[in-house]
Amino acid sequence: MRHKKAIPNRSFRVADQIQRDLAELIRELKDPRVGMVTLNSVEVTPDYAHAKVYFSLLVGNPAECEAGLNEAAGYLRNGLFKRLQIHTVPTLHFQFDRTTEHAAELSALIRQANATRAKDE
């Protein structure tokens, strides 16, 4: 029973370590399409074969940035190999995370609704 409990924690630790190391490695990329990237989360498959890396972008084109990151995925994976103490370093799949964009839109709508309500009162 103890063995099963350790596995999820390990995958979270691995995902967390991948996220931290990738953040440093991405900063070293020379690709102009890859701007100020924030890594929001990393989801690793149970067999460690793949990792989905969700990112948001402060400035720049999300689609171009995603393409740049995915083209650099092999290079970044090699960088992880050198840093991580695990046998299998997952194949990286970068995906633009729209949640922060969506949250900003919702905040704007709420502000607008509150302003309209204040005017009506």
Steps between C-alpha positions, in 0.01 A plus 500: 500500500781740584651466155189630320489815710859598414444502124274809465726702729800404291332604176407836657859547617632410155251736331596778742872445435441494123307828528782670694779371276310580180439857615879549519569317174235699309660827610817390320320445167600742225174461303342847455151341491543383860438804716434541870355157569348393830464127554163449669508124543654174385300177473706184472347174376522211750770328292704824477499474119332836440460832676250769409642838585242778533635851461374855485662793327543858614579647158498344156306264277384187688487282186852600388634454851338156525657403165841626615481310828388179330783531245744542790343209695780257407769748604314575825455127569877452460553778752266320741693173450810673636316644800248237608589188690238281333529222241226621267480865411161553335443630150385860542180640350448873547150641506388860541289530812202729448388498866682823591369668184151373582527623861595849378199505266268394783643767731438763232140382457440510876647853522277606210189350662580666834557837332168471313317402821657793690380740225146358514484542878 
